[in-house]
């Protein structure tokens, strides 16, 4: 486990929660412009190009891993934004979904596992919205930061800790 990286993310979340111009925290979105996160779609014309980073500002919705990506704070460890193109409801308009990614085609929760040196259950416990009662706003952001800090200290809430089989965790 990369405790230093986890604590760095906890600090980033705490600082962002206090920043009025920071992201609108939302565990339901990796990262997207806030007005589009509410619709479930990110239009192709949102960015001049998908190579440009999503900005960290009050018009951006992001979860903990999304904030880790768009802040650039974990770039030195290999974390980057990976965009997957799909089609809008009309079947024609391209849309993009941003996923956190690590080298070797690890995206989403697999990127979190790689970045922090944790297993699937741990990644789900820390970052999956289904394991939180509040998923939006500064209080949710601080809750995730606290959970990360508790986790690094070996204190976890087993009422929320996922207990699932993950065959590929033996390989990590």
C-alpha positions in Angstrom: 0.0 0.0 0.0 1.2 3.5 -0.9 0.2 5.3 2.3 1.9 8.5 1.2 -0.2 8.7 -1.9 -3.4 8.0 -0.1 -2.6 10.7 2.5 -1.7 13.1 -0.4 -5.2 12.5 -1.8 -6.8 13.0 1.6 -5.1 16.3 1.9 -6.1 17.3 -1.7 -9.8 16.5 -0.9 -9.7 18.4 2.4 -8.1 21.5 0.7 -10.6 21.3 -2.2 -13.6 21.0 0.2 -12.5 24.4 1.7 -12.0 26.0 -1.6 -15.1 27.8 -2.9 -13.6 27.8 -6.4 -12.8 24.1 -6.2 -14.7 21.2 -7.9 -18.2 20.3 -7.0 -17.6 17.0 -5.4 -19.7 14.2 -6.7 -18.8 10.5 -6.1 -21.0 9.6 -9.0 -18.7 11.2 -11.6 -15.0 10.7 -12.4 -14.9 14.2 -13.8 -17.0 16.4 -16.0 -18.3 19.9 -16.4 -21.0 20.3 -13.7 -23.8 21.3 -16.1 -23.1 18.1 -18.1 -22.6 15.8 -15.1 -26.2 16.4 -14.2 -27.3 15.1 -17.6 -25.1 12.0 -17.6 -23.4 13.1 -20.8 -20.3 15.0 -21.8 -20.6 16.5 -25.2 -17.7 16.3 -27.7 -17.7 20.1 -28.0 -17.1 20.5 -24.2 -13.4 20.5 -24.8 -11.4 22.1 -27.7 -9.9 18.6 -27.8 -10.0 15.7 -25.4 -6.2 16.0 -24.9 -6.9 19.2 -22.9 -7.4 18.6 -19.2 -10.7 19.1 -17.5 -10.3 22.3 -15.4 -10.3 22.2 -11.6 -12.9 24.9 -10.9 -16.4 25.4 -9.5 -18.0 24.4 -12.9 -16.4 20.9 -12.6 -17.9 17.9 -10.9 -15.5 15.2 -9.8 -15.1 12.3 -7.4 -11.9 11.7 -5.4 -10.2 9.8 -8.2 -11.4 12.4 -10.8 -9.9 15.2 -8.6 -6.7 13.2 -8.4 -6.5 13.1 -12.2 -7.5 16.6 -13.0 -5.4 18.2 -10.3 -2.2 16.7 -11.8 -1.0 15.9 -8.3 -0.5 12.2 -9.2 0.9 12.5 -12.7 4.4 11.7 -11.5 3.1 8.3 -10.5 1.6 7.7 -13.9 -2.1 8.7 -13.3 -3.7 10.3 -16.4 -7.1 11.0 -18.0 -8.4 8.4 -20.4 -11.4 9.3 -22.5 -13.8 6.8 -23.9 -16.0 7.9 -26.8 -19.6 6.9 -27.0 -22.7 8.3 -28.7 -25.4 10.6 -27.2 -29.0 9.4 -26.8 -29.6 10.3 -30.5 -27.0 7.7 -31.5 -25.0 10.3 -33.5 -23.5 12.9 -31.3 -20.1 11.9 -29.9 -19.7 12.1 -26.1 -16.7 11.4 -23.9 -16.4 9.8 -20.5 -13.2 10.6 -18.6 -11.7 7.7 -16.6 -8.7 7.8 -14.3 -6.0 5.6 -15.9 -2.6 4.1 -15.2 -0.1 2.7 -17.7 -0.9 -0.8 -18.8 -4.6 -0.1 -19.7 -5.7 0.1 -16.1 -8.7 2.4 -15.8 -11.3 3.4 -13.2 -11.1 1.3 -10.0 -8.2 -0.7 -11.5 -6.2 2.6 -11.8 -6.9 3.3 -8.1 -5.7 -0.2 -7.2 -2.5 0.4 -9.1 -1.9 4.0 -8.0 -2.4 3.2 -4.3 -1.2 -0.4 -4.1 -4.6 -1.7 -2.8 -7.0 -4.5 -3.6 -10.5 -4.2 -5.2 -12.3 -4.3 -1.8 -10.2 -1.4 -0.6 -10.7 0.6 -3.8 -14.5 0.1 -3.5 -14.5 0.9 0.2 -12.6 4.2 -0.4 -14.1 5.4 -3.7 -17.4 3.6 -4.6 -20.5 5.9 -4.0 -22.5 2.8 -3.0 -20.5 2.7 0.2 -21.3 6.3 1.3 -24.5 7.7 2.7 -23.7 11.2 1.4 -22.1 11.4 -2.1 -22.1 15.1 -3.1 -20.7 18.3 -1.7 -18.0 19.3 0.7 -19.2 17.1 3.5 -19.0 14.1 1.3 -15.5 15.1 0.2 -14.4 15.4 3.8 -16.0 12.1 4.6 -13.9 10.4 1.8 -10.8 12.1 3.2 -11.5 10.9 6.7 -12.1 7.4 5.4 -8.8 7.4 3.6 -7.0 8.6 6.8 -8.8 6.0 8.9 -7.9 3.3 6.3 -4.2 4.2 6.4 -4.3 3.9 10.2 -5.9 0.5 9.9 -9.3 1.6 11.2 -12.1 0.7 8.9 -15.9 0.6 9.3 -16.8 -3.0 8.5 -20.5 -2.0 8.1 -19.4 -0.3 4.8 -16.4 -2.5 3.8 -17.2 -4.5 0.8 -16.7 -8.3 1.2 -16.5 -9.6 -2.3 -14.4 -12.2 -4.1 -11.9 -10.7 -6.5 -9.9 -13.4 -8.3 -7.4 -11.1 -9.9 -6.3 -9.6 -6.5 -4.0 -12.6 -6.0 -2.0 -11.3 -9.0 -1.5 -7.8 -7.7 
